[in-house]
């Protein structure tokens, strides 16, 4: 990964008023952190800082920090604070990079080539636009190139399909889809005046009708038997009365 120069000076002043005066001079307050080291307060040129962060690498850019009166330091951005209204950069945190130690960063993915599936009417979708990688700072690429020239409709490329340089490890789930060529769903045109059938509220249960008919028949049969018993009791009572009268 290439480095971009960024000038800085050590900032001695502290407090809100000092920061206000700093911004009046078109400078941005910053803090440089190191491993097991106290943070060093810095002042960066706001215009130069904006130019550095506007590159394709964005916040993942590696900077050669040229601090006045001190040795150059290789650093990367840890945090960039933006004003919620104006969107201007109001503060940044940087951390020193040891070129001999592996770091973890997010690197943007970049599509190259043209997918045959797109020419046939498919749509290229890119769910993952950046991937987390681990490796030595000097070996990390500016972008992860995704070649889609072999993708037909319904074909996809997963994280596990990507091959990066030796010593660079991908930390995302190997099964995650990076790019895919999907089929375009065409909505059916509704003709004016045409009758649209309503969809069923639920799946039809096979045998439900037959079970209901059997249930009704059983209830009817039960009612018939109950009626017969009642009639039989009535007849028995009538016969008993006749015997008494005799």
Secondary structure by P-SEA (a helix, b strand, c coil): cbbbbbbbbbbccccaaaaaaaaaacbbbbbbbccccccccccccaaaaaaaaaccccccbbbccccccccbbbbbbcbbbbccccccccbbbbbbbcccbbbbbbbbbbbcbbbcccccbbbbbbcccbbbbbccccccccbbbbbcccccccccccccccccccccccccccccccbbbbbbbbcccccccbbbbbccccccccaaaaaaaaaaaaaaaaaaaaaaaaaaaaaaaaaaaaaaac
